[in-house]
Amino acid sequence: MSKNTKTTRLFTSESVCAGHPDKICDAISDAILDAALDQDPRSRTGIEVVAGANQICLFGEIKTKAKLDYEAIARAKVAELGYTTPAWGFSNQSTLNNYIHEQSPEIAIGVDQDGAGDQGMMFGYACDETEELLPLPIVLAHAITRKIDEAREGRWLAWLRPDGKAQVTIRYENDKPVAVEKLVAAVAHDEVVTAEQVRSDVIASVLQPVLDKYQLKLPTDNDIVVNGTGLWHVPGPESDAGLTGRKIVVDTYGGYARVGGGAFSGKDPSKVDRSGAYAARYIAKNIVAAGLATKCEVGLAYVIGRPEPLMQTIETFGTAKVSDEELHNFKDGIIGTSVRQIIEQLDLARPIYAKTSAYGHFGKADLPWERIVEK
């Protein structure tokens, strides 16, 4: 292929609002985790939540010295997310069933010896497309869903209800993002507002400001879809049941990089599904931030009960500026990858997880795995 030949491709990522049914469940799971860690930093949790049929059901395991009012935590989180109207078929007044039980002693044996809480593989990714060192499609999708929620909470689009989605398609030329090709948004809304007003308000108050921030242009009118079915009045689990951990692609890199074997929310940092993925992102981000590569994907794999990873890989897709040996030496210089080292060096045994339950687990500067090491 000639060096002057332009290669063009499209890539799409999606995000969901904090009031999406799956995200409600993630938020409750992480609220319980944070409450446990606040009282007992050695808490072990694996909390799963199901929301639907006017019910909230709590499942999973826990080992903690904390005294927790599970029902109060769950109901407070549901109310915080805007579900206070029983007529929607799901609210902070919905029936709640608690089936959380004590952690299996067979799992506890390994974890108590600083071993991994489960087997699995984790991946972390970074690239130089955005300030966040994340792919542009997922960054924009998260920015749009966050803006939708801000518009509802701030009541500058007072007709919004607490649920929504966004999807962004980016055109790449020669592997560089150059334009927004298509935009999709779906928002729940009051019955009194027309579909025409929903569309015009979402474009003017949500999509346009987000793209302005990133110095990008809106696509043509035909390439913008707002509420593709026309109307959406009933938000949340009444329309579509929710489950903890079901939005793992939204939570990570929008499909742009490989995804590990487990979700994050509700799991304490002894669960390498979570802490290993955070360490992998930390390594990848710092490699790109240091100028050692423009793209980087880090892979880690663990086995239950053992502290050290069985696999550590660094893939730079031909963009590395240094040797593989230098990349691994850099990794070893910024973090150890045993379970205990990750938890201690990233200071993960504390209540910081509520802020991860919406708009992705990566790209938020105040989270420890997003920190850039000063060398």
N, C-alpha and C positions, 0 to 999 in steps of 0.2 A: 504494500500500500504506500502511495506517495506521502511524503511528509506534509504536503500541502492539502491532503484530503481531509475534509472536516467530518468527524464522526459525531452523530447526533443520537441521543437516547432520552427516554423519559423515565422518571422514577417517582412513585407515589408513596406517601406515608399518611397515616391517619392519627388523630388524637381524639380523646373524649373528654367531656366536661367532668367536673368533680361530682356532679349529681347523677352521672351515668350509673345504672344499676350495679355493674361490676366494680365501679370505683367507690360506691357506697360501701360495698363489702370490704374492699381494700382499706378504706378509711377506718371502719370499725375495727378490723384486725390490727391495724397499726396503732390505733388509739389504745387498745388493750395492751399491746406490747409496750408502748410508751409509759402507760400507767404502772405496769409491772416494773420496768427498768427504773422508773423514778423512785420507787421504794426499795428495790433490790436489783442492783446492777448485774447480779449473777442469774437473773431469771432466765428460764428456758421456755420458749413458747413456740407453738405451731398452731396458730389460730386460723380457722376457716369459717367464713360466714356465707350463708345463703339468704337472699332476700327475694321475696315473691309471694303472691297469693295473700297479701296483707299480713305477712309474717316475716320475722327476723329470726333466724336460727343460727346459733353459735355452736361450732364443733371444734375439735382439735384437742391439743394437749398443752399442759403447762406444769412447770416446776418452779415455784417461787415462794418467798417468804412474804410477799406483798399481800395485803388484804384488799381485794378488788370487788367493787360493785359492778359486775359485768353489765347488768341491765341498765344502770344509770349511765355508764360509759357509752353503750350502744345508742340509747335513746337521745343522749345529748349530741352525739355525732350526727345522727339522722336529722335532728332539728337544725343543727348548724349548717347542714347542706341544703336546707330550704324545704324539707318535707314535713310541714306542719299542718297540712290540709288533708284530713281523712277522706274527703270526697275523691281524692286522686287514687284511692285504693292502696296506698302505702304512705305511712307517716310515722312520726315519733310515737304515735299511739298504737301502732300495729302490735299484734300478738308477738311475744318474744319467748323463745324456747332456748334454754341453755344446756348443751350437752358436752361442755368442756370437761376434760378429765385429766388426771395426773399423768405426767410424762412416763412413758414406758421405762422401767428400770434397765432394760436391755440396751436402750439408746443412751440412758443416763450414764452407764458405766463408761462408755467411750468418750462422751462429751466431758465428763468430770475429769478425765485425764488429758484434757485439752485436745482431744481428737475431733475430727469433723463430725458434725451431727448427721451427716448422710453422705452417700456417694453422689457423684455427679460431675458434669463438666460445665464450666462457666467461660463466657467470653466478654471481653471489654474492647471498645472501639473508640477511635478518635480520628479526626481529619481536620484539615485546615480550611474547610469551606466557610465556617462561621466563627464569630468571636467565642462561642461556647465550645469550639472544637468538636462540633457534631455535624452530621449531615444536614443540609439546608431543609429538605422536606419535613423532617420530624421537628426541627426547631420552629418552622412556621406553623405547623399543625398545632403544636403545643401553645404557641403564642395566640393563635386564634381561639382555641377553647378557653384559655385563661381570660382573654378579652371578653368572650361571651359571658363567663361567670362574673367578671367585674361589672359588666353592663347590667346584669340582673341584681347583683348585690348593691351596686351604687344607685340603682333605680333610674339610670338614664335611658334604659329600655325597660320600663316598668312592667311591660306585658310579658316578659320572659318568665319561663318556669324552669326549675332546676334539672335540666338534662340537655344534652347536646353532643354533637360530633363535628369534626372538621376533617377534611381530606385535601391534601395539596399535591399537585403534580408539577414537578420541576423539569424543565428542559435542560439537558446537559449538552455542551458542545466541547469536544476534545477533553472530556472528563471534568469540565468545569461547569458549575451551575450558572445559567445565563438569563433565565426568565421563568416566571410562573406561567405554566401552560393552562392549568385548570384549577378551579377552586370549588370545593363542595362544603356546604355547611348545613346542618340540621339542628333546629332549635325548637323546644317545646314552648307553647305560648298560650295566652288567654284566648278564649273563644271570640272576644269582641274585636280582635285585631284581624285585618284582612291579610290574605297571602301576599298581596302587592306591597302592603306596608311592611310586613315581615322582611320581604326581600330587600326593599330599598333601605330600611333601617339597618339591617345586618351588613349590607355592603358599605353604607356610609359610616356607620359607627363601630364596626368590628373589622371587616376585611381591609378597607382602605387605610385606617390608622396603622394596622399591623404591617402592611406592605410598605407604607411610608417610612416606618421605622427602619426597615431593612433596605430602603432605597430601591424598591422594586415596583413595577407597574402592575395594575390589575390586568388580568387577561380580558379578552373581548367579552361582551355581555353574554354571548351564547356559550361561553366556556365557564360561566359561573352558575352553579346550581345551589339554590337555597330551598330547603324542604322539598325534596324531589317528589314526594307523594302529594304535595299541596298543603296539607294541614297536619298539625301535630299538637293535640291538646292535652293528652294524658302522659305525664312524664314518669320516668322511673320504673321500678319493678312491677307495677301493675301491667305495663305494656311488654316488659321483657325481663325475666328473672335475672338476678345478679349473683355472682360467685367470686370469692376471693381468688386472685391470681390468674384470671382469665384474659387479662390484657397485657400479657408479657411482651408482645411486640411493641405496643404503645409505650410500655414502661421502659423499653431499652432504646433501640436505634431505628425504629420504624421500618424494620425489615431490611435495612441497609447492610447490616452485619449479622453474623451467625448468632443464634440464641441458644443459651444453655438449657439444661434439662429441667430446671425448676423455677417457679415464680418467687417473688420476694416478700410480699406483704404478710404480716402476721408472724414472721419468723425472726427469732432473735439472732444475733450475729454469730452464734456457734454454728448456725445452719449456713454452710458454705454456698448454698444456692444464692444467698444474699451477700454475705461478706466476701466470698470469692469473686462474685461479679463486680462488687465495688472495687476490690483490689485490682482486678484486671482492667477496669476503666481507669483507675488511678495511674497504673503503669502506662497504658496506651496514651492517655492524655499528656502525661509528662514527657513521653518520648516525642510526641508531636510538638508540644510547647517548647521543648529544648532545641527544636530544629533538626532532630536526628532523622526524621521522616515526615512526609506530608500525610500519610495514612498509616494507621497501625491497628492491628487486631491482636489482642493478647488472649491466649487460651490457658486455662488452668483446669485440672481434674483432680478430684479427691476420692478417697474411700472412707466409709464410715469408721470412726474410732481411731483413725490415724491423723497425725497433725500436719504432715507435709504433703504437698501435692504430688501426684504420680506423674503429672504432665505439666510442663511449662513451655509454651510456644510463643514466639513473636513473629507475626507476619506483617510485612510492610508493603506488599504488592509492588515491589520494584522501586519504591520511592526512598529507600534508606540512603542516608548520606554517610553511614559508617558501617562497619562489619557487623555480622551477627554476634560475634563475641563481644564487641563493644556495646551492643544493645543489651545483651544479657548482663554485662557488668554494670551498666547504667541501672537496669532494673534492680539488681541486687543492692545497689547503693542507695536506693530510695525507699525500699520496703522489703521486709521478709515476707514470705508467702505461707508460713505455717499459720494455722488457725489462730493461735495465741498472738503471733506477731501482727497479723492483720487487725485483730480486735484492738490490741494495745496501741499500735502505731497510728491507726486511723481513729482511735478513741470512740469505738462503736458501742460500748456498753453503757449507753445513756439515752434518754428519751428524745431522739432526733428524727423519728421515722414518720410522724404524722405528715410532715411536709413533703414526703416522697409519694404519698398515695394518689396524687393527681399531677398531671402534666409531666410525667416522666421522672425517673430516678437520677437522670444525668443532666448536666448543664446548669445546675443551680449552684451559684458560686459559694454559698455559705455552707454547703455540705462538705465533710472532710475529704471524701474521695475525689472532689473536684479541685482540691488545692494544688496549686503549682509550686513545685519545690524550687527554692532559690539555691542555685549551685554556685 
